[in-house]
Amino acid sequence: MISDKYDTESYSQLMDFASENRALMDEIGAAGRRLGEDQFNYKKYGNKLSDFLGKLK
C-alpha cells in the first residue's frame, strides 16, 4: 500500500484499512513473497551471475 500523501493522517488511514482487511493484507503479503522468491532468488540467477563475473577477469 502506498499513500499519495506523506503525512500522519494518510498513514493512519492506511493502517486502519490494513487492520480492517486482514485477508487482503495476507494476499498482498503472499504475493510479495512469491515475487521476491521468483525475482530475487540467488538459486535462479547464481550460475548466470557466476559465469558473467568469471568472464570479467
Summary of the structure (lengths in Angstrom):
residues: 57
radius of gyration: 18.8
end to end distance: 43.1
largest distance: 54.6
contacts: 99
relative contact order: 0.08
helix: 79%
strand: 0%
